Amino acid sequence: MAKPVRAAVGNVWVKCTFCQGDQFRDREVKLNSTGMEFMNFGWANESATGLICWDCGHVQLFVNRDLALYKVKKDKG
C-alpha cells in the first residue's frame, strides 16, 4: 500500500486545490502524445509526477524537477 507524502516546490508546500489537504500518494505519469505513439516513440515521451490527494483523490501533475517529496512521519502515541 502506498504511504502518504507531503510535497514542496522550493519553499512552497503543495496543497490539494480541491480540499486543501496536504498529504498525497505519488506516482509517475507518462505524458503521451499521439504522434510519438504512432511513430512507436512512446518511450521518449516526457513524464510528470502525479500527486493524488490522500483525502479526496484529486490529481495534480508536476513536471517541475524541483518538486520534493517528504515521507509523512507517523504520530507517536
C-alpha positions as CSV (number, residue, x, y, z in Angstrom):
1,M,0.0,0.0,0.0
2,A,1.2,3.5,-0.8
3,K,2.5,5.6,2.0
4,P,1.5,9.3,2.3
5,V,3.9,12.0,1.4
6,R,4.0,15.8,1.6
7,A,5.4,17.8,-1.3
8,A,7.0,21.2,-1.9
9,V,8.4,23.2,-4.7
10,G,11.2,25.3,-3.3
11,N,9.8,26.7,0.0
12,V,6.1,26.4,-1.0
13,W,4.2,23.4,0.3
14,V,1.8,21.8,-2.1
15,K,-1.9,21.6,-1.0
16,C,-4.8,20.0,-2.8
17,T,-6.5,22.5,-5.0
18,F,-9.9,20.9,-4.2
19,C,-9.9,20.1,-0.4
20,Q,-6.7,21.8,0.8
21,G,-5.3,18.5,2.0
22,D,-1.5,18.3,2.4
23,Q,-0.9,14.5,2.1
24,F,-0.6,12.7,-1.2
25,R,0.2,9.4,-2.9
26,D,2.7,9.9,-5.7
27,R,3.3,8.1,-9.0
28,E,5.0,8.7,-12.3
29,V,2.6,9.7,-15.1
30,K,3.6,9.5,-18.8
31,L,2.6,12.5,-20.9
32,N,1.9,10.5,-24.1
33,S,1.4,12.3,-27.4
34,T,-0.5,10.7,-30.3
35,G,2.3,11.5,-32.8
36,M,5.0,9.8,-30.7
37,E,2.8,6.8,-30.0
38,F,2.0,6.5,-33.7
39,M,5.7,6.5,-34.6
40,N,6.5,3.9,-31.8
41,F,8.5,6.5,-29.9
42,G,6.2,6.4,-26.8
43,W,9.2,5.6,-24.7
44,A,10.6,9.1,-25.4
45,N,7.5,11.0,-24.1
46,E,8.0,13.2,-21.1
47,S,6.8,12.1,-17.7
48,A,5.4,14.0,-14.7
49,T,4.9,13.3,-11.0
50,G,1.3,12.8,-10.2
51,L,0.2,13.7,-6.6
52,I,-3.1,12.1,-5.6
53,C,-4.7,13.7,-2.7
54,W,-4.9,11.3,0.3
55,D,-8.2,12.7,1.4
56,C,-10.3,13.4,-1.8
57,G,-8.4,11.7,-4.6
58,H,-7.9,14.8,-6.7
59,V,-4.9,14.5,-9.0
60,Q,-2.3,17.2,-9.7
61,L,0.5,16.8,-12.2
62,F,4.0,18.4,-11.8
63,V,6.7,18.4,-14.5
64,N,8.9,20.7,-12.3
65,R,12.0,18.7,-11.3
66,D,12.3,20.9,-8.2
67,L,9.3,19.1,-6.7
68,A,10.5,17.5,-3.5
69,L,8.6,14.6,-1.7
70,Y,8.8,14.1,2.1
71,K,7.6,11.0,3.9
72,V,4.9,11.6,6.5
73,K,6.1,10.7,9.9
74,K,3.7,8.7,12.0
75,D,2.4,10.2,15.1
76,K,3.8,8.7,18.3
77,G,1.2,7.7,20.8
